[in-house]
Amino acid sequence: MSSKLPESDAVAENLDPVFISEQQFDRAAAYVRGLKRGLIDFLKKPKRVTIVNFPIELDDGSVQSFLGFRVVHNRVFGPGKGGMRYHPDVTMEEVISLAKLMTWKCALVNIPFGGAKGGVVCDTKTLTESEQRRITRRFTSELFDVIGPYKDIPAPDLYTNEQTMAWIYDTYDVLHPGFNNRPVVTGKPVEMGGACGRTEATGTGCVFAAQRFLSKALLPDRQEVAGARVAIQGFGDVGAVAAQAFYREGARIIAISDSQGGIYSEGGLDPDAVAHFKVEHGTVVGMANTLTITNAELLELDCDILLPAALGNQINAGNAHNIKARLIVEGANNPTTPQADRILGDKGIYVLPDILANAGGVTVSYYEWVQNQANEQWSPDDVMARLSDRMNTAVDTVFNRWQAFVVGEEKPAGRVLSEEPVDVPDFRTVALIIAIERVTRATLIRGIWP
Ligand code: NAD
């Protein structure tokens, strides 16, 4: 699922998702002490990769084969956890890299899950609801015991939602009678054991993270979300909810986009009005009193906060030089490439990385799993208060560790992997250092590593 780059940069930058995740890992591993070479190799590779190929009868009577993946990267802290995405560009390499990201994300926010991810190569825009239901049921049957409440727990991701999770739950439950199977998936409809606030968790968590980060005064004239000019790429579960949460906090949403393009209004957009327009017209583009812009133009807007909330590799060597935002909050997974990270760092643009900024989703997924064990339902206020606490703690942990590098208390560990480490790593690298240290410690304590 890679973006198009100008040809000269495309040659220079390798956008293979596994390569990118290894580059990010190598950058962080250069600061982690006691990490043996063999352990590095172990942590880089997925624990289990499942590939299934299955036929579905389409509504017109024809039969089409679909390819599905489920990957568990690491289970040292507990069962695998990660989304299921339905997209025509899904590849095994992408799913592997996203499963790794989940390992680091869960470790960073102290959630007792390992990293997993899945996907089906399909285009939901050309499939009817009943075709999507049949794909989901058959995919779940093929996975059978690969997933499970204590093995691997799927959740929504790109082009999947609570309805998809209800179908997965129902299929798994039919295949495993006699058990409380609700914790097999999270992100279910509330009336089926879903957590209040799960749909809002990722987008709202992004805003909690942005608010906490701004309060650290690294941008002295912009210490709160209120009044910030915000541009948002993607208007789905993450982008639309984040837009509403930013708006509630008093930010001005100057631009929003979806797969068909973007809209811009210097006076500010009302996210509820944009959502209504999108329901009626299938896109945000064309809303009254807005200028139409491209997704590329949105990313390069002059703004305080840029929230990529769509696909990977959107900010890359081809456009990073033109980014004018002061803070990037990664709602999407992997929206920024390693080369872009370096360019943004040189320009003094801060990036709140995906494993920190969008961890609200897996956090409330974990709360859903806990509630399902006890057949309880926590109130929305309770869920949001817990989410806010956990996001604040995670931002504080990353920020404090980063400061230790700034004041020179911490240095690289003397290990050079793919590139020479810098004295003060960026926030992505610091977040990964913390996560890798935690997973490494648990691996050693459990005696998994000889
Ligand atoms: P979604 O399917 O609900 O929404 C995706 C949005 O992106 C849609 O508005 C779509 O129009 C837009 N989009 C698609 N292609 C685009 C393009 N080429 N340019 C611009 N916009 C485009 O998906 P989501 O759940 O909001 O997930 C978005 C991102 O956030 C993904 O990277 C996902 O992995 C990540 N994420 C999601 C969650 C979650 O809880 N849903 C949690 C963590 C991370």
Residues whose N, C-alpha, C, O or C-beta is under 5 A from the ligand:
A	BS01	NAD	P156 D157 L158 Y159 T202 Q233 G234 F235 G236 D237 V238 G239 S257 D258 S259 N295 A309 A310 L311 G331 A332 N333 N358 G361
